[in-house]
Amino acid sequence: MQFNKSGKALLQFYLLVLYIALQFIWWAYMMTILNREVHDLKLKLELSTLKSSDEISRAHIELNDRLHKKWLMIAGEGSVFVIILGLGIFRTHHTFKKEMELSRQQKNFMLSVTHELKSPIAATRLQIETLIRHQLPQAKQEIILKQALQETERLDMLVEKLLIANNIESSLYTLNKEQFNLSEWSKEIIARLNNSLLKNHTVITDIDDDILIHADPMALTSIVTNLLDNAAKYSKIGSPIVFSLKNERNHITLQFKDEGIGIVETDKNMIFNKFYRSGNEETRKTKGTGLGLYIVKNLVLLHRGQIDVKPNMPQGTIFTVKFNSI
């Protein structure tokens, strides 16, 4: 069985813990033996200088009492050592596990992002080569150019994700808030995405009119785009995606419903973590980097908003984002 670097480090850590435990047991054993030997020697010395039975009895009791106190002291110090050592082992083990999980996620991320970068680049190159090498009718040229533009937009979205995620991680992301009509803005976003991310799905919208919001339009674009992209990726082709925008009491609510594969309960608290994706990236059919939902949650929190996820019965997922009304 082969181990990666993290696995080897964890094995070495376990061996070190085993060595410390054995050394501690040996130390406790030797201290007990040494303490008993010292007690016996003192008892012999005391008894050799005493003559009456009362004096011998008192000396015996006194020495036994001292021995008992020393054993309690050894046991107390040993217990403190074991507790401190146990806490240290637990924290170190937990850190090792987190580092190994992060390493696995980063490996999956690199595999994924490499594939996602190569695909649009290769597709765009092929389309440009086709235009150069062949004299095609105008209509065919326009189709190929539109496809190349879609691939370029896909590449641009991926680069934008990487930049936003890096700025969030470095605490460099700042909001540029302004007041605008969220209703009209949402309709424009949906119309644009219908020709790219959502082209294989039926999008149903339920948008209240004239909802105003004070927010960062670029950040909101990233939130809506990532959640719609997530819905499209994990749903069957042709399945409906429902987007609703409502002004409810003191909150503006955006909701995204799909009829996709859903999210298992154990993953609900993990899906917003950076790089997190269920399953193995090398065998996964669905494309993705594990950055989309991480970006969404952080941008929502920067707006002092809330995000929630729950099952869409009987199948799929519902993401709900809430912002404070103006």
N, C-alpha and C positions, 0 to 999 in steps of 0.2 A: 504493500500500500504506500502510495506516494503522498507526501504532504507539501503544501505550499509553504511560503515563509511564515505566515501567521500560524499555520498548523504546527510547524516545527517549534515555533516560539511557545505555543500553548503546551505542547508536550514537554518541553524543557521546564516550563513553569510547574507543571504537575510533578515532575521528578524532583524539583527543588522543594516543593511542598512536602512530598513524601520524605525527603531527606531531613527536613526540619522537624517533621513529626516524629521520626525515628530518633533523632537526636534529643528531642524533648523527653520522650519516654525513657531513653537511656539516662538522661540527666536526673529525672525524677527518681528512677530506680537507684542510681548511685547516691543521691542525696539521702534517700531513705536508709540505705545500708550504712552510709557514713554516720548518719545521726544515731542509728541504733548502736554502732560500734563505740562512738564517743560516750553514749549513755552508759553502756556496759562498763567501760573503763572507769568512768567517774564513780559508778556504783561500787566497783571493786575497791577503789581508793578510799571512798567514804567508809565502807564497811571494815576495811583493814585498820582504821584509826578509831573505830567505835567499839565499845564493849557491852553496854547494856542493850537489851532487846528493844526498849522504848526509843533509844537514840537511833538504832538501826532502822526501826519501823518508820520514824519520822523522816530520816534521810532518804529511805526508799520512796516514800510518798512524794517528797519534795522533788526528787530527781525524775520520777514518773510525770509529775505535773509539768516540769520544764520540758520534758520530751514531748508531751502532748501539745504544749504551746508552740514548740518548734515545728511540729508536724502541721499544726494549723497555719503557721506562718508560711511554710513551704506550699501548702495547699492553696492558700490565698494568693501568693505570688504566682504560682503556677496557673491558677484560674484566670488572673488578670492577663498573664501572658497568652493563654489560649484564646481568650476573648479578643484581645488586640490582634493576635495572629489571624484568628478567624475572620475578623472584619477586613483585615488587609487582604487576605486571600479572596474573600468575596468580592471586594471592590476591584482587585486586580483581574480576577476572572471575568467580572462583568465588563471591564474595560477591554479585555482581550476579545470577548464575544462581540462587542460593539464594533471594534476595529475590523474583525473578520467579516462581519456583516456589511460594514461600509466598503471594505475592499471588494466583496462580492458584488455589491450594487454598483460600484464604480466600474468594475469589469464589464458588467452587463450594460452599463451606460455607454462605455466606449464602443462595445460591439454594436449597440443600437445606433448611436450617433454616427458612427462610421458608415453604417449601411444607409442611414437616412441622408447623409451628405452625398454619398456616391450615387444613389438612385436618381435624384433630380439632375445632378451634373451629367451623368451618363445619358439620361433621356434627352436633355437639352442639346448635348453634343450631337447625338444621333439625328435630332430634328434639324439642326443647323447644317450638318453634313448632307442630309437629304435635300435641303433647299439649294445647296451649292452644287451638288453633283447632277441634279435632275432639273429639267425644264418642266415645271409643273404648272397646271392651270391656276389662275388667280384664286379660285375658290379653295383649291387644295392647299395653296400656300397660306391662305388665311387660317385654315384649320390647324396646320402645323405650327404657325406662329402663335396661335391661341394656346395650343398645348405647351409650347415652349415657355410662354408667359406664365401659365399655371405652375409649371415646374420651378420657374424662377421665384414665384411667390411662395411656393412651398419651401424652397431653400432660404428665402428671406425670413420666413416665419421661424424656421429652426434657429437661424443665427440670432434672431431677436430673442428667442427663448433663452439661449445661452447667455446673452448679454444681460437680460433682466435677472436671471437666476444668479449670475455672478454679482451683480450690483446689490441684490437682496442679501446675499450671503455676506457681502462686505459692508453692509449697512450704508451703501452709497446711493440707494434708490431714493429719490425725492419726488413728491407729488407736485404737479403744477395744476392746481385746481381752478376751475372756472364754472360759471353757471351756464347750463345749456339745456335744450329740450331733449330729454332722454328718450321720449317716445319716437320722435322723428329720427333721432340718431340710431336707435335700435332697428328701425325699419331699413335704414340704409345699410347697416352692418349685415342684416339677414339677406338683403338683396344681393350684396356683394359675395357673401359666402355661398349663396345658392349656386353660383357658377364654379365653385371650387370645392371646398370641404364638404358641402352638403349636396353636391350634385347627384349623389346616388340615393338620396333620402327625400321623403315628403316632409316638408317643414310646415307645421301648423302654428300660427301665431295668435296670441290673445293679448293685445297691447292696449292699455288705456291711453286716451289722448292727453296731450299737453302735460306730461309729467316733467317737472323741472328738478334738476339735481345740481348740487355744487360738488364737483368731483374732477378727477383727472381723466380727460377723454381717452388718452393713450392707454392708461392703466385699465380703464373699463373695457376698451377694445380687446386688450389681452385677456381679461377675465371672461368676457363673452365668447371670444374666439376659442379659447382653450376648453371651455366647458362644452361648446357645440362640437368641437373637434373630438373631444372625449366621447360624447354621445354617438357621433358618427362612426368612430373607429370600432366601438364595442357593440354595434348593432348590425343586424343583417341588412343587406342591401335592399332598399325599397321600404324598409320599416319606417314608421312615422317618428318624428322628433317634435315635441311640443315646447315652444318657448312662450312664456307669459311674462308680462310686465304690469304690475298693479301698484296703485297707491293706496295702502291700507293703513288708516289711522296715522300713526307717527312714523311709518316705515314705507320705504319703496322696496318692493319685493320682485326679484327676478327668479324665475323657476325654469328648470331645464328637465324635461321628462323624456326618457327613451325606453325602448322595449328590448334592450340588449341583454348581455349575459349577466348583468347585475354585479353586486359586490357582496362577497361573503361577510358575515358579521365580524369575523376575526380580523378582517382587513380594514374595517371602517376607521379605526384610529391610526392606521398606518399609511393610507393612500395619499395623505398630504405631505408625507416626508419626502425629502429630496432623494431622487433616484429610485424610489420604491416602486416596484412592479411585482405583482404576484406571478410566481412561476419562474422558469428559466428563460432568459433572453435568447439563448441559442436555439431553443426549440419553439419559441413563441412565434405564432404567425402574425399577430397584430403588431404593427409598427408603433414605436413610441420611445420616449427617452426617460420617462419617469420625472419630468420637470413640470409638466403642465399644471397638475393639481397643486404642486408645491408653490408655483408662481401665483396661482389663483388665490390660495389661502392667505399668502402674505400680502398680496395687493388688497384683498378685502379687509384684512386687519389694519393695514395702513390707513384705510378710509374709516376706521372704527366701525366696520360692519361685522356681520356674522355670516357664516356659511354652515349649512347642514346637509347631510346626505342620508337618504333612507330608501328602502325598496319601493319600486313602482309595481304594485300588484296587478296582475299575477307574475309579471316578468319585467325586469329592467331596473332603472335607477332614477331617483329624483334628487337633483341638487337644487337647494334653495339658498339664495343670497339676499341679505337684507341690509339696506342702508337707511340712515336717518333722513327723514324728509326735511326740506328747507324750512 
